[in-house]
Each structure stands twice: as C-alpha cells, then as structure tokens.
Amino acid sequence: GKIGEPLVFKWLYQNIPFMTVSESTKKDLELFGVKKITVVHNGVTLPKKLPKVIKEKVFTVIYLSALAKDKGIEDALQVFNLIKHKILKAKFWVVGKGNPDYVLYLQNLCPEAKFWGFVGEELKFELLARAHALLNPSIHEGWGLVNIEANSMGIPVVGYRVSGVMDSVINGETGILVEKGDVKNLADAISKTKLKKDWSQSCKKWAGSFSWDKSIKKSSVLITKI
C-alpha cells in the first residue's frame, strides 16, 4: 500500500480535482503528486437540544475515540498515571469500544480509569459537557471531528501536533498541542488546562464556525465549477 498507492495517485490522478477536509490531508496528497486540491472542512452535528449539566466537581479528563493503539489510548493512560499524582482526585473517563481482550489489558494499565464503552450521541455530548478537558493523543487524523465536538461543549483539547489534530485545534486558544510521543508534556498540558479558566468562550466560538450547511455550499460551488 505505501509503495503502490502514491504511484496510483501520481499516474492516474495527478490532474484530477480533489476535495479534502484539511490542510494536512492536502499536503499529504501533494506529496503523492496531486495538483488540484480544494479544502472543504467537515461540519459538525450537534444534538438538537444541548445537554444542560453541571460540571464534575473533580477535575475530569475524557478520552473519546476507538480503543486502538494508533489512536493513542495507551499514551492517554500513561498521561493519567502521571497527572493523578499532580492533580489530587482527578478522574479519567475512557469512552469508546475496542477488542475485549485489549480493553482488559488497558484496564489493567490504569485501574482508576472509568471505561464507558461505546455510548450514544446524547450521552457522548453529556459526558463532554461534564468533563474539563479532552485528551486526544492520536498519531494521525484526517481532521479530528471529536476535537470540534469537545470544543462545542466548551472544553479544550490536549493532543499531539500531528496531521488533522493541528488543523482542528488552535494551539493556545482551543487546546494545547505537544510533539508526538511526548507523554510527559501531554501530562503537563493537561495540568495547564486546569489552571486556565477562560477556555469555554474561544472553544465554542471555534466550534461554531463549522457547519454542514457551509460544507455543502463550498462543495456545491466546487462541483458546479468542475
């Protein structure tokens, strides 16, 4: 795949118009030799009625993604094992599904974490609203929709400075990004989000700039032009 796919793009699709979701994926396609690329961001689908819940009294960090190594779940658990000594009574929620044997392995890595498994949309946004920060140590994303969902509930994102994540998170305004693989700095960044109290406004403003209506209009203009 790594050898064949770039050649297919270069030989067959070099001059074909492309639509992609972020500047990061645009750059990836450019490395494959694709020349005509338009970026149209994803929208975000929010509940018709946003949850009105009270924040957890104890500082709560949430991980929301598939429980897979490339999504950074093991790094996330390492982070919590570090911050629980810095932030007394901190809580860590793991939301998402994975292979049962792997989930058991993860639970043994961090017995204090609460594993919610897969949850529906309503509960997902409720948990985001109740939490204080989203931890997203994925090693590569096309966009990072979960970051926008977290911001829509007024909470910042802490993650790696990688493709997709650095497109959907404004470093210092809607979250904090660190170099990939730097678990210690991830833990330090989580601690900083606890100290800063004014994340909510900038997070919600950023999330509010994305909608499927905007994406449809931009997509339609591109398709009509082609």
Contacts in CASP RR format, 6 or more apart in sequence:
PFRMAT RR
TARGET T0000
AUTHOR 0000-0000-0000
METHOD contacts of the structure
MODEL  1
GKIGEPLVFKWLYQNIPFMTVSESTKKDLELFGVKKITVVHNGVTLPKKL
PKVIKEKVFTVIYLSALAKDKGIEDALQVFNLIKHKILKAKFWVVGKGNP
DYVLYLQNLCPEAKFWGFVGEELKFELLARAHALLNPSIHEGWGLVNIEA
NSMGIPVVGYRVSGVMDSVINGETGILVEKGDVKNLADAISKTKLKKDWS
QSCKKWAGSFSWDKSIKKSSVLITKI
5 32 0 8 1.000
6 31 0 8 1.000
6 32 0 8 1.000
6 33 0 8 1.000
9 29 0 8 1.000
9 32 0 8 1.000
9 33 0 8 1.000
9 34 0 8 1.000
10 32 0 8 1.000
10 33 0 8 1.000
13 32 0 8 1.000
13 34 0 8 1.000
14 33 0 8 1.000
14 34 0 8 1.000
14 35 0 8 1.000
15 35 0 8 1.000
15 36 0 8 1.000
16 34 0 8 1.000
16 36 0 8 1.000
17 36 0 8 1.000
17 37 0 8 1.000
17 38 0 8 1.000
17 222 0 8 1.000
17 226 0 8 1.000
18 29 0 8 1.000
18 34 0 8 1.000
18 36 0 8 1.000
18 37 0 8 1.000
18 38 0 8 1.000
19 37 0 8 1.000
19 38 0 8 1.000
19 39 0 8 1.000
19 40 0 8 1.000
19 219 0 8 1.000
19 222 0 8 1.000
20 26 0 8 1.000
20 29 0 8 1.000
20 37 0 8 1.000
20 38 0 8 1.000
20 39 0 8 1.000
20 40 0 8 1.000
21 39 0 8 1.000
21 40 0 8 1.000
21 41 0 8 1.000
21 42 0 8 1.000
21 142 0 8 1.000
21 143 0 8 1.000
22 39 0 8 1.000
22 41 0 8 1.000
22 142 0 8 1.000
22 143 0 8 1.000
22 163 0 8 1.000
22 164 0 8 1.000
22 167 0 8 1.000
22 168 0 8 1.000
23 39 0 8 1.000
23 167 0 8 1.000
24 141 0 8 1.000
24 142 0 8 1.000
24 163 0 8 1.000
24 164 0 8 1.000
24 166 0 8 1.000
24 167 0 8 1.000
25 142 0 8 1.000
25 143 0 8 1.000
25 163 0 8 1.000
25 164 0 8 1.000
26 37 0 8 1.000
26 39 0 8 1.000
27 163 0 8 1.000
28 163 0 8 1.000
29 37 0 8 1.000
30 37 0 8 1.000
38 218 0 8 1.000
38 222 0 8 1.000
40 215 0 8 1.000
40 218 0 8 1.000
40 219 0 8 1.000
40 222 0 8 1.000
41 143 0 8 1.000
41 210 0 8 1.000
41 214 0 8 1.000
41 215 0 8 1.000
42 143 0 8 1.000
42 145 0 8 1.000
42 148 0 8 1.000
42 210 0 8 1.000
42 215 0 8 1.000
43 145 0 8 1.000
43 148 0 8 1.000
43 210 0 8 1.000
43 211 0 8 1.000
43 212 0 8 1.000
43 214 0 8 1.000
43 215 0 8 1.000
44 145 0 8 1.000
44 148 0 8 1.000
44 149 0 8 1.000
44 152 0 8 1.000
44 207 0 8 1.000
44 208 0 8 1.000
44 210 0 8 1.000
44 211 0 8 1.000
44 212 0 8 1.000
45 212 0 8 1.000
46 125 0 8 1.000
46 149 0 8 1.000
46 152 0 8 1.000
47 121 0 8 1.000
47 122 0 8 1.000
47 125 0 8 1.000
50 125 0 8 1.000
50 129 0 8 1.000
50 153 0 8 1.000
51 122 0 8 1.000
51 125 0 8 1.000
51 126 0 8 1.000
51 129 0 8 1.000
51 153 0 8 1.000
53 126 0 8 1.000
53 129 0 8 1.000
53 130 0 8 1.000
54 130 0 8 1.000
55 129 0 8 1.000
55 130 0 8 1.000
55 131 0 8 1.000
55 132 0 8 1.000
56 91 0 8 1.000
56 130 0 8 1.000
56 131 0 8 1.000
56 132 0 8 1.000
58 89 0 8 1.000
58 90 0 8 1.000
58 91 0 8 1.000
59 87 0 8 1.000
59 89 0 8 1.000
59 90 0 8 1.000
59 91 0 8 1.000
59 132 0 8 1.000
59 194 0 8 1.000
60 90 0 8 1.000
60 91 0 8 1.000
60 92 0 8 1.000
60 93 0 8 1.000
60 130 0 8 1.000
60 131 0 8 1.000
60 132 0 8 1.000
60 133 0 8 1.000
61 79 0 8 1.000
61 80 0 8 1.000
61 83 0 8 1.000
61 90 0 8 1.000
61 91 0 8 1.000
61 92 0 8 1.000
61 93 0 8 1.000
61 131 0 8 1.000
61 132 0 8 1.000
61 133 0 8 1.000
61 134 0 8 1.000
61 135 0 8 1.000
61 190 0 8 1.000
62 92 0 8 1.000
62 93 0 8 1.000
62 95 0 8 1.000
62 127 0 8 1.000
62 128 0 8 1.000
62 131 0 8 1.000
62 133 0 8 1.000
62 134 0 8 1.000
62 135 0 8 1.000
62 150 0 8 1.000
62 155 0 8 1.000
63 73 0 8 1.000
63 76 0 8 1.000
63 92 0 8 1.000
63 93 0 8 1.000
63 94 0 8 1.000
63 95 0 8 1.000
63 134 0 8 1.000
63 135 0 8 1.000
63 136 0 8 1.000
64 95 0 8 1.000
64 96 0 8 1.000
64 124 0 8 1.000
64 127 0 8 1.000
64 128 0 8 1.000
64 134 0 8 1.000
64 136 0 8 1.000
64 146 0 8 1.000
64 149 0 8 1.000
64 150 0 8 1.000
65 71 0 8 1.000
65 72 0 8 1.000
65 73 0 8 1.000
65 96 0 8 1.000
65 136 0 8 1.000
65 138 0 8 1.000
65 146 0 8 1.000
66 96 0 8 1.000
66 97 0 8 1.000
66 98 0 8 1.000
67 73 0 8 1.000
67 94 0 8 1.000
67 96 0 8 1.000
67 97 0 8 1.000
67 98 0 8 1.000
67 99 0 8 1.000
67 102 0 8 1.000
67 103 0 8 1.000
67 106 0 8 1.000
68 98 0 8 1.000
70 138 0 8 1.000
70 139 0 8 1.000
70 140 0 8 1.000
71 137 0 8 1.000
71 138 0 8 1.000
71 139 0 8 1.000
72 137 0 8 1.000
72 138 0 8 1.000
72 139 0 8 1.000
73 94 0 8 1.000
73 106 0 8 1.000
73 137 0 8 1.000
74 106 0 8 1.000
74 109 0 8 1.000
75 137 0 8 1.000
75 181 0 8 1.000
75 183 0 8 1.000
75 186 0 8 1.000
76 94 0 8 1.000
76 135 0 8 1.000
76 137 0 8 1.000
77 92 0 8 1.000
77 94 0 8 1.000
77 106 0 8 1.000
77 109 0 8 1.000
77 110 0 8 1.000
77 113 0 8 1.000
78 109 0 8 1.000
78 183 0 8 1.000
79 135 0 8 1.000
79 137 0 8 1.000
79 183 0 8 1.000
79 186 0 8 1.000
79 187 0 8 1.000
79 190 0 8 1.000
80 90 0 8 1.000
80 92 0 8 1.000
80 110 0 8 1.000
80 112 0 8 1.000
80 113 0 8 1.000
80 135 0 8 1.000
81 109 0 8 1.000
81 110 0 8 1.000
82 183 0 8 1.000
82 184 0 8 1.000
82 187 0 8 1.000
83 90 0 8 1.000
83 187 0 8 1.000
83 190 0 8 1.000
83 191 0 8 1.000
84 90 0 8 1.000
84 92 0 8 1.000
84 112 0 8 1.000
86 187 0 8 1.000
86 191 0 8 1.000
87 190 0 8 1.000
87 191 0 8 1.000
87 194 0 8 1.000
91 114 0 8 1.000
92 110 0 8 1.000
92 112 0 8 1.000
92 113 0 8 1.000
92 114 0 8 1.000
93 113 0 8 1.000
93 114 0 8 1.000
93 116 0 8 1.000
93 127 0 8 1.000
93 131 0 8 1.000
94 106 0 8 1.000
94 113 0 8 1.000
94 114 0 8 1.000
94 115 0 8 1.000
94 116 0 8 1.000
94 117 0 8 1.000
95 116 0 8 1.000
95 117 0 8 1.000
95 119 0 8 1.000
95 124 0 8 1.000
95 127 0 8 1.000
96 116 0 8 1.000
96 117 0 8 1.000
96 118 0 8 1.000
96 119 0 8 1.000
97 103 0 8 1.000
97 117 0 8 1.000
97 118 0 8 1.000
103 115 0 8 1.000
103 117 0 8 1.000
106 115 0 8 1.000
107 113 0 8 1.000
107 115 0 8 1.000
116 123 0 8 1.000
116 127 0 8 1.000
119 127 0 8 1.000
124 149 0 8 1.000
125 149 0 8 1.000
125 152 0 8 1.000
125 153 0 8 1.000
128 134 0 8 1.000
128 149 0 8 1.000
128 150 0 8 1.000
128 152 0 8 1.000
128 153 0 8 1.000
128 155 0 8 1.000
129 153 0 8 1.000
129 154 0 8 1.000
129 155 0 8 1.000
131 155 0 8 1.000
132 155 0 8 1.000
132 193 0 8 1.000
132 194 0 8 1.000
133 155 0 8 1.000
133 156 0 8 1.000
133 157 0 8 1.000
133 158 0 8 1.000
133 190 0 8 1.000
133 193 0 8 1.000
133 194 0 8 1.000
134 146 0 8 1.000
134 147 0 8 1.000
134 150 0 8 1.000
134 155 0 8 1.000
134 156 0 8 1.000
134 157 0 8 1.000
134 158 0 8 1.000
135 157 0 8 1.000
135 158 0 8 1.000
135 159 0 8 1.000
135 186 0 8 1.000
135 190 0 8 1.000
136 144 0 8 1.000
136 146 0 8 1.000
136 147 0 8 1.000
136 150 0 8 1.000
136 157 0 8 1.000
136 158 0 8 1.000
136 159 0 8 1.000
136 165 0 8 1.000
137 159 0 8 1.000
137 160 0 8 1.000
137 181 0 8 1.000
137 183 0 8 1.000
137 186 0 8 1.000
138 144 0 8 1.000
138 159 0 8 1.000
138 160 0 8 1.000
138 162 0 8 1.000
138 165 0 8 1.000
139 160 0 8 1.000
139 162 0 8 1.000
139 180 0 8 1.000
140 162 0 8 1.000
140 163 0 8 1.000
140 164 0 8 1.000
141 162 0 8 1.000
141 163 0 8 1.000
141 164 0 8 1.000
141 165 0 8 1.000
141 168 0 8 1.000
142 163 0 8 1.000
142 164 0 8 1.000
142 167 0 8 1.000
143 164 0 8 1.000
143 167 0 8 1.000
143 168 0 8 1.000
144 164 0 8 1.000
144 165 0 8 1.000
144 167 0 8 1.000
144 168 0 8 1.000
145 168 0 8 1.000
147 157 0 8 1.000
147 165 0 8 1.000
147 168 0 8 1.000
147 169 0 8 1.000
147 174 0 8 1.000
148 168 0 8 1.000
148 206 0 8 1.000
148 207 0 8 1.000
148 210 0 8 1.000
149 207 0 8 1.000
150 156 0 8 1.000
150 157 0 8 1.000
150 203 0 8 1.000
151 157 0 8 1.000
151 174 0 8 1.000
151 203 0 8 1.000
151 204 0 8 1.000
151 206 0 8 1.000
151 207 0 8 1.000
152 203 0 8 1.000
152 204 0 8 1.000
152 207 0 8 1.000
152 208 0 8 1.000
153 203 0 8 1.000
154 199 0 8 1.000
154 200 0 8 1.000
154 203 0 8 1.000
154 204 0 8 1.000
154 207 0 8 1.000
155 199 0 8 1.000
155 200 0 8 1.000
155 203 0 8 1.000
156 174 0 8 1.000
156 175 0 8 1.000
156 176 0 8 1.000
156 193 0 8 1.000
156 196 0 8 1.000
156 199 0 8 1.000
156 203 0 8 1.000
157 165 0 8 1.000
157 168 0 8 1.000
157 169 0 8 1.000
157 174 0 8 1.000
157 175 0 8 1.000
157 176 0 8 1.000
158 175 0 8 1.000
158 176 0 8 1.000
158 177 0 8 1.000
158 178 0 8 1.000
158 186 0 8 1.000
158 189 0 8 1.000
158 190 0 8 1.000
158 193 0 8 1.000
159 165 0 8 1.000
159 169 0 8 1.000
159 176 0 8 1.000
159 177 0 8 1.000
159 178 0 8 1.000
159 186 0 8 1.000
159 189 0 8 1.000
160 177 0 8 1.000
160 178 0 8 1.000
160 179 0 8 1.000
160 180 0 8 1.000
160 181 0 8 1.000
160 182 0 8 1.000
160 186 0 8 1.000
161 171 0 8 1.000
161 177 0 8 1.000
161 178 0 8 1.000
161 179 0 8 1.000
161 180 0 8 1.000
162 180 0 8 1.000
165 177 0 8 1.000
166 177 0 8 1.000
169 175 0 8 1.000
169 177 0 8 1.000
170 202 0 8 1.000
170 206 0 8 1.000
171 177 0 8 1.000
173 202 0 8 1.000
173 206 0 8 1.000
174 199 0 8 1.000
174 202 0 8 1.000
174 203 0 8 1.000
174 206 0 8 1.000
174 207 0 8 1.000
175 193 0 8 1.000
175 199 0 8 1.000
175 203 0 8 1.000
176 189 0 8 1.000
176 192 0 8 1.000
176 193 0 8 1.000
177 189 0 8 1.000
178 185 0 8 1.000
178 186 0 8 1.000
178 189 0 8 1.000
179 185 0 8 1.000
193 199 0 8 1.000
END
